[in-house]
Amino acid sequence: MACGLAWLLRKNKIKVGIMKPLATSSKTYSRNYKSQDTAILAKAANIKEPDYILNPVFLPIPASPLMAAEILNTTVDLKIVTKKFNFLKKKYDFTLVEGIGGIMVPITTRFSLLDLIRKMGLPIIIVSSPKLGSINHTILTINTCKETKIPIIGVIFNQMPKHPDIVESLTPKYIERLTEVKTISIVPFMDKCNFKKIGSYLGRNQIIKNLISGLTDKQCMD
């Protein structure tokens, strides 16, 4: 989803930076990018920043950063994450940051993804799904953000089936009704999905059009 948004912003002539502050995986993706997520984000945004700036922390074990770091007998350097984010924020008109798992994923024993979001001063888009169980974990995420005063732009529901059952079709409506957080978009399941397909679909959404318009207006004012 972040890749689709990055592609869409670039298509709308916004100088967009991307960042994957933390990534974990069972193997290194390529010579240029340790994380596949970072590689796809960079391609979608068409930027050539080195991997150590876009993804300052990579741990070669598919687990939470805390667990992976402890297994590898190392620690996560949060100062370098903040430093690279500030560099990207100054260089680009808009910087899109992709998380890792849910907001309560532990980075250290005392610092979670939630804390990193707050430290960076970022609003968030929550990506959920219409499947059974989504109401619970999406509302938990929304309530936690509200309690910690993290601004929520809205929720995107991803991979709505082509022929949803009644529960899947109603899930976005119930979450919006129970939380009063708007649904930005309901993205259908796509065959051979890629960031161009997702970005093109999101680009037809009026809420996203308005968000992009706000960014382009800001550039004009600057």
Secondary structure by P-SEA (a helix, b strand, c coil): caaaaaaaaaaaccbbbbbccccccccccccccccaaaaaaaaaacccccccccccccccccccaaaaaaaacccccaaaaaaaaaaaaaaccbbbbbbcccccccccccccaaaaaaaabbbbbbbbccccaaaaaaaaaaaaaaaacccccbbbbccccccccccccaaaaaaaaaccccccccccccccccaaaaaaaaaacaaaaaaaaaaaaaaaac
